[in-house]
Amino acid sequence: MLAINGEKDLQVPPSENLSAIEEALLKGGNKDFVIKEFPGLNHFFQTAETGSPDEYARIEETISSEVLKYISDWILSHTDGVLNIL
């Protein structure tokens, strides 16, 4: 499992969200997971000044390329061989 948040996410506070997810995964015996908080990013993984929803429409970036690469790399690392049969 991959659980990610932006540091400036005001809708889903990262520290509470990610720590609760990690606690639940550990309690459930899960070992294959990554918990990551991206610095400077808002709820939509956009580079933000404050993280306020008022900023969303003013930010030209749709989603951080760093986040897209991270998600892509994580997916590829967990699907080795699976994509080869498609």
PDB file of N, CA, C and O in Angstrom:
ATOM      1  N   MET A   1       0.839  -1.169   0.000  1.00  0.00           N
ATOM      2  CA  MET A   1       0.000   0.000   0.000  1.00  0.00           C
ATOM      3  C   MET A   1       0.883   1.231   0.000  1.00  0.00           C
ATOM      4  O   MET A   1       1.934   1.269   0.640  1.00  0.00           O
ATOM      5  N   LEU A   2       0.435   2.228  -0.729  1.00  0.00           N
ATOM      6  CA  LEU A   2       1.111   3.522  -0.762  1.00  0.00           C
ATOM      7  C   LEU A   2       0.142   4.554  -0.199  1.00  0.00           C
ATOM      8  O   LEU A   2      -0.950   4.736  -0.738  1.00  0.00           O
ATOM      9  N   ALA A   3       0.526   5.226   0.870  1.00  0.00           N
ATOM     10  CA  ALA A   3      -0.280   6.287   1.476  1.00  0.00           C
ATOM     11  C   ALA A   3       0.531   7.570   1.420  1.00  0.00           C
ATOM     12  O   ALA A   3       1.628   7.651   1.972  1.00  0.00           O
ATOM     13  N   ILE A   4      -0.026   8.579   0.740  1.00  0.00           N
ATOM     14  CA  ILE A   4       0.697   9.839   0.578  1.00  0.00           C
ATOM     15  C   ILE A   4      -0.201  11.016   0.932  1.00  0.00           C
ATOM     16  O   ILE A   4      -1.425  10.949   0.821  1.00  0.00           O
ATOM     17  N   ASN A   5       0.440  12.084   1.356  1.00  0.00           N
ATOM     18  CA  ASN A   5      -0.231  13.347   1.673  1.00  0.00           C
ATOM     19  C   ASN A   5       0.695  14.482   1.301  1.00  0.00           C
ATOM     20  O   ASN A   5       1.914  14.319   1.253  1.00  0.00           O
ATOM     21  N   GLY A   6       0.104  15.633   1.038  1.00  0.00           N
ATOM     22  CA  GLY A   6       0.881  16.844   0.906  1.00  0.00           C
ATOM     23  C   GLY A   6       1.037  17.480   2.280  1.00  0.00           C
ATOM     24  O   GLY A   6       0.102  17.471   3.081  1.00  0.00           O
ATOM     25  N   GLU A   7       2.193  18.021   2.549  1.00  0.00           N
ATOM     26  CA  GLU A   7       2.467  18.654   3.850  1.00  0.00           C
ATOM     27  C   GLU A   7       1.476  19.777   4.162  1.00  0.00           C
ATOM     28  O   GLU A   7       1.112  19.989   5.318  1.00  0.00           O
ATOM     29  N   LYS A   8       1.043  20.496   3.118  1.00  0.00           N
ATOM     30  CA  LYS A   8       0.163  21.643   3.320  1.00  0.00           C
ATOM     31  C   LYS A   8      -1.307  21.306   3.053  1.00  0.00           C
ATOM     32  O   LYS A   8      -2.106  22.196   2.762  1.00  0.00           O
ATOM     33  N   ASP A   9      -1.657  20.036   3.151  1.00  0.00           N
ATOM     34  CA  ASP A   9      -3.040  19.602   2.961  1.00  0.00           C
ATOM     35  C   ASP A   9      -3.850  20.029   4.179  1.00  0.00           C
ATOM     36  O   ASP A   9      -3.626  19.531   5.282  1.00  0.00           O
ATOM     37  N   LEU A  10      -4.788  20.947   3.983  1.00  0.00           N
ATOM     38  CA  LEU A  10      -5.628  21.410   5.084  1.00  0.00           C
ATOM     39  C   LEU A  10      -6.935  20.642   5.164  1.00  0.00           C
ATOM     40  O   LEU A  10      -7.656  20.768   6.155  1.00  0.00           O
ATOM     41  N   GLN A  11      -7.261  19.852   4.155  1.00  0.00           N
ATOM     42  CA  GLN A  11      -8.489  19.068   4.151  1.00  0.00           C
ATOM     43  C   GLN A  11      -8.297  17.721   4.846  1.00  0.00           C
ATOM     44  O   GLN A  11      -9.181  17.245   5.558  1.00  0.00           O
ATOM     45  N   VAL A  12      -7.153  17.128   4.633  1.00  0.00           N
ATOM     46  CA  VAL A  12      -6.804  15.852   5.275  1.00  0.00           C
ATOM     47  C   VAL A  12      -5.437  16.051   5.923  1.00  0.00           C
ATOM     48  O   VAL A  12      -4.408  15.806   5.293  1.00  0.00           O
ATOM     49  N   PRO A  13      -5.426  16.494   7.176  1.00  0.00           N
ATOM     50  CA  PRO A  13      -4.151  16.804   7.835  1.00  0.00           C
ATOM     51  C   PRO A  13      -3.186  15.613   7.787  1.00  0.00           C
ATOM     52  O   PRO A  13      -3.503  14.526   8.269  1.00  0.00           O
ATOM     53  N   PRO A  14      -2.012  15.835   7.202  1.00  0.00           N
ATOM     54  CA  PRO A  14      -1.100  14.719   6.956  1.00  0.00           C
ATOM     55  C   PRO A  14      -0.616  13.985   8.197  1.00  0.00           C
ATOM     56  O   PRO A  14      -0.557  12.755   8.192  1.00  0.00           O
ATOM     57  N   SER A  15      -0.272  14.691   9.247  1.00  0.00           N
ATOM     58  CA  SER A  15       0.292  13.985  10.412  1.00  0.00           C
ATOM     59  C   SER A  15      -0.731  13.035  11.024  1.00  0.00           C
ATOM     60  O   SER A  15      -0.397  11.896  11.350  1.00  0.00           O
ATOM     61  N   GLU A  16      -1.968  13.486  11.183  1.00  0.00           N
ATOM     62  CA  GLU A  16      -3.006  12.615  11.751  1.00  0.00           C
ATOM     63  C   GLU A  16      -3.383  11.493  10.785  1.00  0.00           C
ATOM     64  O   GLU A  16      -3.528  10.340  11.190  1.00  0.00           O
ATOM     65  N   ASN A  17      -3.541  11.835   9.520  1.00  0.00           N
ATOM     66  CA  ASN A  17      -3.949  10.864   8.514  1.00  0.00           C
ATOM     67  C   ASN A  17      -2.911   9.758   8.337  1.00  0.00           C
ATOM     68  O   ASN A  17      -3.228   8.573   8.433  1.00  0.00           O
ATOM     69  N   LEU A  18      -1.684  10.156   8.083  1.00  0.00           N
ATOM     70  CA  LEU A  18      -0.642   9.166   7.802  1.00  0.00           C
ATOM     71  C   LEU A  18      -0.303   8.316   9.019  1.00  0.00           C
ATOM     72  O   LEU A  18      -0.038   7.121   8.890  1.00  0.00           O
ATOM     73  N   SER A  19      -0.310   8.928  10.198  1.00  0.00           N
ATOM     74  CA  SER A  19      -0.003   8.129  11.392  1.00  0.00           C
ATOM     75  C   SER A  19      -1.122   7.130  11.679  1.00  0.00           C
ATOM     76  O   SER A  19      -0.848   6.014  12.121  1.00  0.00           O
ATOM     77  N   ALA A  20      -2.381   7.513  11.435  1.00  0.00           N
ATOM     78  CA  ALA A  20      -3.499   6.583  11.635  1.00  0.00           C
ATOM     79  C   ALA A  20      -3.435   5.428  10.640  1.00  0.00           C
ATOM     80  O   ALA A  20      -3.693   4.278  10.996  1.00  0.00           O
ATOM     81  N   ILE A  21      -3.095   5.737   9.403  1.00  0.00           N
ATOM     82  CA  ILE A  21      -2.967   4.680   8.384  1.00  0.00           C
ATOM     83  C   ILE A  21      -1.841   3.728   8.763  1.00  0.00           C
ATOM     84  O   ILE A  21      -2.006   2.509   8.711  1.00  0.00           O
ATOM     85  N   GLU A  22      -0.690   4.292   9.145  1.00  0.00           N
ATOM     86  CA  GLU A  22       0.441   3.442   9.531  1.00  0.00           C
ATOM     87  C   GLU A  22       0.088   2.558  10.724  1.00  0.00           C
ATOM     88  O   GLU A  22       0.408   1.370  10.737  1.00  0.00           O
ATOM     89  N   GLU A  23      -0.558   3.127  11.703  1.00  0.00           N
ATOM     90  CA  GLU A  23      -0.946   2.359  12.894  1.00  0.00           C
ATOM     91  C   GLU A  23      -1.869   1.203  12.518  1.00  0.00           C
ATOM     92  O   GLU A  23      -1.696   0.086  13.004  1.00  0.00           O
ATOM     93  N   ALA A  24      -2.844   1.468  11.656  1.00  0.00           N
ATOM     94  CA  ALA A  24      -3.778   0.422  11.233  1.00  0.00           C
ATOM     95  C   ALA A  24      -3.071  -0.669  10.437  1.00  0.00           C
ATOM     96  O   ALA A  24      -3.347  -1.855  10.619  1.00  0.00           O
ATOM     97  N   LEU A  25      -2.159  -0.266   9.554  1.00  0.00           N
ATOM     98  CA  LEU A  25      -1.427  -1.256   8.764  1.00  0.00           C
ATOM     99  C   LEU A  25      -0.552  -2.141   9.645  1.00  0.00           C
ATOM    100  O   LEU A  25      -0.518  -3.359   9.473  1.00  0.00           O
ATOM    101  N   LEU A  26       0.148  -1.527  10.583  1.00  0.00           N
ATOM    102  CA  LEU A  26       0.984  -2.310  11.494  1.00  0.00           C
ATOM    103  C   LEU A  26       0.138  -3.237  12.362  1.00  0.00           C
ATOM    104  O   LEU A  26       0.499  -4.394  12.580  1.00  0.00           O
ATOM    105  N   LYS A  27      -0.978  -2.729  12.851  1.00  0.00           N
ATOM    106  CA  LYS A  27      -1.878  -3.541  13.673  1.00  0.00           C
ATOM    107  C   LYS A  27      -2.414  -4.723  12.884  1.00  0.00           C
ATOM    108  O   LYS A  27      -2.630  -5.801  13.439  1.00  0.00           O
ATOM    109  N   GLY A  28      -2.630  -4.520  11.582  1.00  0.00           N
ATOM    110  CA  GLY A  28      -3.139  -5.590  10.725  1.00  0.00           C
ATOM    111  C   GLY A  28      -2.056  -6.548  10.240  1.00  0.00           C
ATOM    112  O   GLY A  28      -2.348  -7.507   9.525  1.00  0.00           O
ATOM    113  N   GLY A  29      -0.812  -6.294  10.625  1.00  0.00           N
ATOM    114  CA  GLY A  29       0.272  -7.194  10.241  1.00  0.00           C
ATOM    115  C   GLY A  29       0.843  -6.926   8.861  1.00  0.00           C
ATOM    116  O   GLY A  29       1.615  -7.732   8.341  1.00  0.00           O
ATOM    117  N   ASN A  30       0.475  -5.813   8.269  1.00  0.00           N
ATOM    118  CA  ASN A  30       0.986  -5.473   6.946  1.00  0.00           C
ATOM    119  C   ASN A  30       2.452  -5.053   7.025  1.00  0.00           C
ATOM    120  O   ASN A  30       2.856  -4.327   7.933  1.00  0.00           O
ATOM    121  N   LYS A  31       3.228  -5.516   6.070  1.00  0.00           N
ATOM    122  CA  LYS A  31       4.650  -5.182   6.056  1.00  0.00           C
ATOM    123  C   LYS A  31       5.064  -4.439   4.792  1.00  0.00           C
ATOM    124  O   LYS A  31       6.089  -3.758   4.780  1.00  0.00           O
ATOM    125  N   ASP A  32       4.278  -4.566   3.737  1.00  0.00           N
ATOM    126  CA  ASP A  32       4.635  -3.951   2.458  1.00  0.00           C
ATOM    127  C   ASP A  32       3.820  -2.680   2.253  1.00  0.00           C
ATOM    128  O   ASP A  32       2.795  -2.687   1.571  1.00  0.00           O
ATOM    129  N   PHE A  33       4.284  -1.602   2.845  1.00  0.00           N
ATOM    130  CA  PHE A  33       3.612  -0.324   2.674  1.00  0.00           C
ATOM    131  C   PHE A  33       4.614   0.817   2.769  1.00  0.00           C
ATOM    132  O   PHE A  33       5.693   0.686   3.346  1.00  0.00           O
ATOM    133  N   VAL A  34       4.217   1.940   2.182  1.00  0.00           N
ATOM    134  CA  VAL A  34       5.027   3.152   2.227  1.00  0.00           C
ATOM    135  C   VAL A  34       4.116   4.295   2.669  1.00  0.00           C
ATOM    136  O   VAL A  34       3.020   4.474   2.138  1.00  0.00           O
ATOM    137  N   ILE A  35       4.579   5.045   3.627  1.00  0.00           N
ATOM    138  CA  ILE A  35       3.881   6.234   4.112  1.00  0.00           C
ATOM    139  C   ILE A  35       4.778   7.415   3.767  1.00  0.00           C
ATOM    140  O   ILE A  35       5.941   7.447   4.169  1.00  0.00           O
ATOM    141  N   LYS A  36       4.244   8.397   3.017  1.00  0.00           N
ATOM    142  CA  LYS A  36       5.090   9.516   2.596  1.00  0.00           C
ATOM    143  C   LYS A  36       4.317  10.824   2.620  1.00  0.00           C
ATOM    144  O   LYS A  36       3.177  10.905   2.162  1.00  0.00           O
ATOM    145  N   GLU A  37       4.961  11.834   3.159  1.00  0.00           N
ATOM    146  CA  GLU A  37       4.431  13.197   3.155  1.00  0.00           C
ATOM    147  C   GLU A  37       5.312  14.045   2.238  1.00  0.00           C
ATOM    148  O   GLU A  37       6.530  14.098   2.410  1.00  0.00           O
ATOM    149  N   PHE A  38       4.687  14.706   1.266  1.00  0.00           N
ATOM    150  CA  PHE A  38       5.426  15.531   0.318  1.00  0.00           C
ATOM    151  C   PHE A  38       5.462  16.971   0.803  1.00  0.00           C
ATOM    152  O   PHE A  38       4.414  17.602   0.942  1.00  0.00           O
ATOM    153  N   PRO A  39       6.654  17.501   1.062  1.00  0.00           N
ATOM    154  CA  PRO A  39       6.768  18.875   1.557  1.00  0.00           C
ATOM    155  C   PRO A  39       6.293  19.905   0.535  1.00  0.00           C
ATOM    156  O   PRO A  39       6.540  19.776  -0.664  1.00  0.00           O
ATOM    157  N   GLY A  40       5.605  20.928   1.040  1.00  0.00           N
ATOM    158  CA  GLY A  40       5.203  22.058   0.219  1.00  0.00           C
ATOM    159  C   GLY A  40       4.007  21.831  -0.688  1.00  0.00           C
ATOM    160  O   GLY A  40       3.660  22.711  -1.476  1.00  0.00           O
ATOM    161  N   LEU A  41       3.361  20.656  -0.593  1.00  0.00           N
ATOM    162  CA  LEU A  41       2.244  20.352  -1.486  1.00  0.00           C
ATOM    163  C   LEU A  41       0.913  20.359  -0.750  1.00  0.00           C
ATOM    164  O   LEU A  41       0.836  20.040   0.437  1.00  0.00           O
ATOM    165  N   ASN A  42      -0.144  20.732  -1.489  1.00  0.00           N
ATOM    166  CA  ASN A  42      -1.477  20.816  -0.902  1.00  0.00           C
ATOM    167  C   ASN A  42      -2.266  19.514  -1.098  1.00  0.00           C
ATOM    168  O   ASN A  42      -1.698  18.471  -1.424  1.00  0.00           O
ATOM    169  N   HIS A  43      -3.571  19.598  -0.895  1.00  0.00           N
ATOM    170  CA  HIS A  43      -4.461  18.441  -0.994  1.00  0.00           C
ATOM    171  C   HIS A  43      -4.426  17.787  -2.375  1.00  0.00           C
ATOM    172  O   HIS A  43      -4.595  16.574  -2.496  1.00  0.00           O
ATOM    173  N   PHE A  44      -4.204  18.600  -3.421  1.00  0.00           N
ATOM    174  CA  PHE A  44      -4.151  18.087  -4.791  1.00  0.00           C
ATOM    175  C   PHE A  44      -2.723  17.835  -5.255  1.00  0.00           C
ATOM    176  O   PHE A  44      -2.481  17.650  -6.447  1.00  0.00           O
ATOM    177  N   PHE A  45      -1.790  17.826  -4.331  1.00  0.00           N
ATOM    178  CA  PHE A  45      -0.373  17.608  -4.636  1.00  0.00           C
ATOM    179  C   PHE A  45       0.158  18.677  -5.590  1.00  0.00           C
ATOM    180  O   PHE A  45       0.955  18.395  -6.486  1.00  0.00           O
ATOM    181  N   GLN A  46      -0.302  19.902  -5.377  1.00  0.00           N
ATOM    182  CA  GLN A  46       0.195  21.064  -6.111  1.00  0.00           C
ATOM    183  C   GLN A  46       1.168  21.806  -5.195  1.00  0.00           C
ATOM    184  O   GLN A  46       0.994  21.811  -3.976  1.00  0.00           O
ATOM    185  N   THR A  47       2.175  22.421  -5.771  1.00  0.00           N
ATOM    186  CA  THR A  47       3.078  23.262  -4.987  1.00  0.00           C
ATOM    187  C   THR A  47       2.280  24.471  -4.521  1.00  0.00           C
ATOM    188  O   THR A  47       1.720  25.202  -5.338  1.00  0.00           O
ATOM    189  N   ALA A  48       2.226  24.683  -3.208  1.00  0.00           N
ATOM    190  CA  ALA A  48       1.349  25.706  -2.637  1.00  0.00           C
ATOM    191  C   ALA A  48       2.081  26.579  -1.627  1.00  0.00           C
ATOM    192  O   ALA A  48       3.087  26.183  -1.039  1.00  0.00           O
ATOM    193  N   GLU A  49       1.543  27.772  -1.449  1.00  0.00           N
ATOM    194  CA  GLU A  49       2.091  28.668  -0.430  1.00  0.00           C
ATOM    195  C   GLU A  49       1.489  28.355   0.938  1.00  0.00           C
ATOM    196  O   GLU A  49       2.212  28.194   1.921  1.00  0.00           O
ATOM    197  N   THR A  50       0.151  28.269   0.993  1.00  0.00           N
ATOM    198  CA  THR A  50      -0.506  28.076   2.283  1.00  0.00           C
ATOM    199  C   THR A  50      -1.228  26.738   2.397  1.00  0.00           C
ATOM    200  O   THR A  50      -1.396  26.223   3.502  1.00  0.00           O
ATOM    201  N   GLY A  51      -1.651  26.176   1.285  1.00  0.00           N
ATOM    202  CA  GLY A  51      -2.447  24.952   1.294  1.00  0.00           C
ATOM    203  C   GLY A  51      -3.939  25.221   1.345  1.00  0.00           C
ATOM    204  O   GLY A  51      -4.736  24.285   1.291  1.00  0.00           O
ATOM    205  N   SER A  52      -4.331  26.484   1.447  1.00  0.00           N
ATOM    206  CA  SER A  52      -5.739  26.848   1.525  1.00  0.00           C
ATOM    207  C   SER A  52      -6.467  26.486   0.230  1.00  0.00           C
ATOM    208  O   SER A  52      -5.919  26.664  -0.857  1.00  0.00           O
ATOM    209  N   PRO A  53      -7.699  25.978   0.340  1.00  0.00           N
ATOM    210  CA  PRO A  53      -8.488  25.706  -0.861  1.00  0.00           C
ATOM    211  C   PRO A  53      -8.665  26.938  -1.756  1.00  0.00           C
ATOM    212  O   PRO A  53      -8.895  26.798  -2.957  1.00  0.00           O
ATOM    213  N   ASP A  54      -8.562  28.119  -1.194  1.00  0.00           N
ATOM    214  CA  ASP A  54      -8.653  29.349  -1.990  1.00  0.00           C
ATOM    215  C   ASP A  54      -7.539  29.436  -3.029  1.00  0.00           C
ATOM    216  O   ASP A  54      -7.688  30.120  -4.041  1.00  0.00           O
ATOM    217  N   GLU A  55      -6.446  28.760  -2.790  1.00  0.00           N
ATOM    218  CA  GLU A  55      -5.301  28.775  -3.721  1.00  0.00           C
ATOM    219  C   GLU A  55      -5.490  27.854  -4.923  1.00  0.00           C
ATOM    220  O   GLU A  55      -4.891  28.086  -5.973  1.00  0.00           O
ATOM    221  N   TYR A  56      -6.299  26.829  -4.790  1.00  0.00           N
ATOM    222  CA  TYR A  56      -6.373  25.766  -5.792  1.00  0.00           C
ATOM    223  C   TYR A  56      -6.506  26.295  -7.220  1.00  0.00           C
ATOM    224  O   TYR A  56      -5.738  25.909  -8.101  1.00  0.00           O
ATOM    225  N   ALA A  57      -7.457  27.157  -7.443  1.00  0.00           N
ATOM    226  CA  ALA A  57      -7.733  27.638  -8.802  1.00  0.00           C
ATOM    227  C   ALA A  57      -6.632  28.549  -9.339  1.00  0.00           C
ATOM    228  O   ALA A  57      -6.497  28.715 -10.552  1.00  0.00           O
ATOM    229  N   ARG A  58      -5.851  29.136  -8.446  1.00  0.00           N
ATOM    230  CA  ARG A  58      -4.796  30.048  -8.886  1.00  0.00           C
ATOM    231  C   ARG A  58      -3.485  29.328  -9.207  1.00  0.00           C
ATOM    232  O   ARG A  58      -2.578  29.925  -9.789  1.00  0.00           O
ATOM    233  N   ILE A  59      -3.381  28.077  -8.841  1.00  0.00           N
ATOM    234  CA  ILE A  59      -2.151  27.326  -9.078  1.00  0.00           C
ATOM    235  C   ILE A  59      -2.234  26.669 -10.457  1.00  0.00           C
ATOM    236  O   ILE A  59      -3.165  25.916 -10.742  1.00  0.00           O
ATOM    237  N   GLU A  60      -1.263  26.959 -11.295  1.00  0.00           N
ATOM    238  CA  GLU A  60      -1.277  26.406 -12.655  1.00  0.00           C
ATOM    239  C   GLU A  60      -0.897  24.928 -12.692  1.00  0.00           C
ATOM    240  O   GLU A  60      -1.353  24.195 -13.570  1.00  0.00           O
ATOM    241  N   GLU A  61      -0.092  24.498 -11.776  1.00  0.00           N
ATOM    242  CA  GLU A  61       0.346  23.096 -11.719  1.00  0.00           C
ATOM    243  C   GLU A  61      -0.860  22.201 -11.403  1.00  0.00           C
ATOM    244  O   GLU A  61      -1.566  22.429 -10.421  1.00  0.00           O
ATOM    245  N   THR A  62      -1.087  21.194 -12.232  1.00  0.00           N
ATOM    246  CA  THR A  62      -2.192  20.268 -11.985  1.00  0.00           C
ATOM    247  C   THR A  62      -1.836  19.312 -10.853  1.00  0.00           C
ATOM    248  O   THR A  62      -2.609  19.120  -9.914  1.00  0.00           O
ATOM    249  N   ILE A  63      -0.655  18.718 -10.960  1.00  0.00           N
ATOM    250  CA  ILE A  63      -0.137  17.826  -9.924  1.00  0.00           C
ATOM    251  C   ILE A  63       1.381  17.832 -10.055  1.00  0.00           C
ATOM    252  O   ILE A  63       1.916  17.912 -11.161  1.00  0.00           O
ATOM    253  N   SER A  64       2.057  17.750  -8.944  1.00  0.00           N
ATOM    254  CA  SER A  64       3.510  17.783  -8.931  1.00  0.00           C
ATOM    255  C   SER A  64       4.100  16.621  -9.737  1.00  0.00           C
ATOM    256  O   SER A  64       3.693  15.471  -9.574  1.00  0.00           O
ATOM    257  N   SER A  65       5.047  16.933 -10.593  1.00  0.00           N
ATOM    258  CA  SER A  65       5.713  15.880 -11.366  1.00  0.00           C
ATOM    259  C   SER A  65       6.471  14.928 -10.439  1.00  0.00           C
ATOM    260  O   SER A  65       6.620  13.747 -10.751  1.00  0.00           O
ATOM    261  N   GLU A  66       6.945  15.432  -9.311  1.00  0.00           N
ATOM    262  CA  GLU A  66       7.624  14.580  -8.325  1.00  0.00           C
ATOM    263  C   GLU A  66       6.663  13.509  -7.799  1.00  0.00           C
ATOM    264  O   GLU A  66       7.044  12.347  -7.649  1.00  0.00           O
ATOM    265  N   VAL A  67       5.428  13.902  -7.521  1.00  0.00           N
ATOM    266  CA  VAL A  67       4.424  12.959  -7.022  1.00  0.00           C
ATOM    267  C   VAL A  67       4.070  11.935  -8.104  1.00  0.00           C
ATOM    268  O   VAL A  67       3.986  10.740  -7.824  1.00  0.00           O
ATOM    269  N   LEU A  68       3.866  12.397  -9.321  1.00  0.00           N
ATOM    270  CA  LEU A  68       3.557  11.473 -10.408  1.00  0.00           C
ATOM    271  C   LEU A  68       4.660  10.438 -10.599  1.00  0.00           C
ATOM    272  O   LEU A  68       4.383   9.252 -10.776  1.00  0.00           O
ATOM    273  N   LYS A  69       5.893  10.887 -10.562  1.00  0.00           N
ATOM    274  CA  LYS A  69       7.029   9.964 -10.706  1.00  0.00           C
ATOM    275  C   LYS A  69       7.083   8.989  -9.535  1.00  0.00           C
ATOM    276  O   LYS A  69       7.324   7.797  -9.722  1.00  0.00           O
ATOM    277  N   TYR A  70       6.858   9.499  -8.335  1.00  0.00           N
ATOM    278  CA  TYR A  70       6.903   8.643  -7.146  1.00  0.00           C
ATOM    279  C   TYR A  70       5.831   7.556  -7.227  1.00  0.00           C
ATOM    280  O   TYR A  70       6.103   6.383  -6.971  1.00  0.00           O
ATOM    281  N   ILE A  71       4.613   7.956  -7.584  1.00  0.00           N
ATOM    282  CA  ILE A  71       3.521   6.982  -7.706  1.00  0.00           C
ATOM    283  C   ILE A  71       3.826   5.974  -8.808  1.00  0.00           C
ATOM    284  O   ILE A  71       3.648   4.770  -8.622  1.00  0.00           O
ATOM    285  N   SER A  72       4.284   6.465  -9.947  1.00  0.00           N
ATOM    286  CA  SER A  72       4.625   5.586 -11.069  1.00  0.00           C
ATOM    287  C   SER A  72       5.710   4.580 -10.682  1.00  0.00           C
ATOM    288  O   SER A  72       5.590   3.387 -10.961  1.00  0.00           O
ATOM    289  N   ASP A  73       6.759   5.068 -10.044  1.00  0.00           N
ATOM    290  CA  ASP A  73       7.847   4.182  -9.622  1.00  0.00           C
ATOM    291  C   ASP A  73       7.349   3.147  -8.618  1.00  0.00           C
ATOM    292  O   ASP A  73       7.750   1.984  -8.669  1.00  0.00           O
ATOM    293  N   TRP A  74       6.480   3.570  -7.712  1.00  0.00           N
ATOM    294  CA  TRP A  74       5.949   2.636  -6.705  1.00  0.00           C
ATOM    295  C   TRP A  74       5.111   1.561  -7.390  1.00  0.00           C
ATOM    296  O   TRP A  74       5.251   0.376  -7.087  1.00  0.00           O
ATOM    297  N   ILE A  75       4.249   1.969  -8.304  1.00  0.00           N
ATOM    298  CA  ILE A  75       3.413   0.996  -9.024  1.00  0.00           C
ATOM    299  C   ILE A  75       4.288   0.005  -9.785  1.00  0.00           C
ATOM    300  O   ILE A  75       4.080  -1.206  -9.703  1.00  0.00           O
ATOM    301  N   LEU A  76       5.258   0.516 -10.518  1.00  0.00           N
ATOM    302  CA  LEU A  76       6.136  -0.365 -11.283  1.00  0.00           C
ATOM    303  C   LEU A  76       6.907  -1.324 -10.382  1.00  0.00           C
ATOM    304  O   LEU A  76       7.133  -2.476 -10.752  1.00  0.00           O
ATOM    305  N   SER A  77       7.305  -0.864  -9.223  1.00  0.00           N
ATOM    306  CA  SER A  77       8.053  -1.740  -8.306  1.00  0.00           C
ATOM    307  C   SER A  77       7.170  -2.837  -7.710  1.00  0.00           C
ATOM    308  O   SER A  77       7.675  -3.839  -7.204  1.00  0.00           O
ATOM    309  N   HIS A  78       5.851  -2.645  -7.772  1.00  0.00           N
ATOM    310  CA  HIS A  78       4.930  -3.629  -7.202  1.00  0.00           C
ATOM    311  C   HIS A  78       4.175  -4.431  -8.258  1.00  0.00           C
ATOM    312  O   HIS A  78       3.312  -5.242  -7.920  1.00  0.00           O
ATOM    313  N   THR A  79       4.487  -4.216  -9.506  1.00  0.00           N
ATOM    314  CA  THR A  79       3.788  -4.944 -10.564  1.00  0.00           C
ATOM    315  C   THR A  79       4.749  -5.645 -11.505  1.00  0.00           C
ATOM    316  O   THR A  79       4.346  -6.050 -12.596  1.00  0.00           O
ATOM    317  N   ASP A  80       5.993  -5.799 -11.121  1.00  0.00           N
ATOM    318  CA  ASP A  80       6.976  -6.444 -11.969  1.00  0.00           C
ATOM    319  C   ASP A  80       6.460  -7.810 -12.398  1.00  0.00           C
ATOM    320  O   ASP A  80       6.117  -8.648 -11.564  1.00  0.00           O
ATOM    321  N   GLY A  81       6.411  -8.017 -13.678  1.00  0.00           N
ATOM    322  CA  GLY A  81       5.921  -9.283 -14.200  1.00  0.00           C
ATOM    323  C   GLY A  81       4.439  -9.258 -14.519  1.00  0.00           C
ATOM    324  O   GLY A  81       4.010  -9.869 -15.498  1.00  0.00           O
ATOM    325  N   VAL A  82       3.661  -8.574 -13.728  1.00  0.00           N
ATOM    326  CA  VAL A  82       2.212  -8.513 -13.952  1.00  0.00           C
ATOM    327  C   VAL A  82       1.931  -7.774 -15.251  1.00  0.00           C
ATOM    328  O   VAL A  82       1.093  -8.209 -16.041  1.00  0.00           O
ATOM    329  N   LEU A  83       2.617  -6.668 -15.479  1.00  0.00           N
ATOM    330  CA  LEU A  83       2.374  -5.898 -16.705  1.00  0.00           C
ATOM    331  C   LEU A  83       2.870  -6.629 -17.938  1.00  0.00           C
ATOM    332  O   LEU A  83       2.402  -6.362 -19.044  1.00  0.00           O
ATOM    333  N   ASN A  84       3.790  -7.530 -17.768  1.00  0.00           N
ATOM    334  CA  ASN A  84       4.318  -8.259 -18.919  1.00  0.00           C
ATOM    335  C   ASN A  84       3.309  -9.211 -19.530  1.00  0.00           C
ATOM    336  O   ASN A  84       3.448  -9.582 -20.696  1.00  0.00           O
ATOM    337  N   ILE A  85       2.299  -9.617 -18.779  1.00  0.00           N
ATOM    338  CA  ILE A  85       1.304 -10.550 -19.313  1.00  0.00           C
ATOM    339  C   ILE A  85       0.143  -9.822 -19.991  1.00  0.00           C
ATOM    340  O   ILE A  85      -0.680 -10.462 -20.645  1.00  0.00           O
ATOM    341  N   LEU A  86       0.064  -8.521 -19.850  1.00  0.00           N
ATOM    342  CA  LEU A  86      -1.064  -7.781 -20.427  1.00  0.00           C
ATOM    343  C   LEU A  86      -0.883  -7.550 -21.905  1.00  0.00           C
ATOM    344  O   LEU A  86      -1.742  -6.942 -22.544  1.00  0.00           O
TER     345      LEU A  86
END
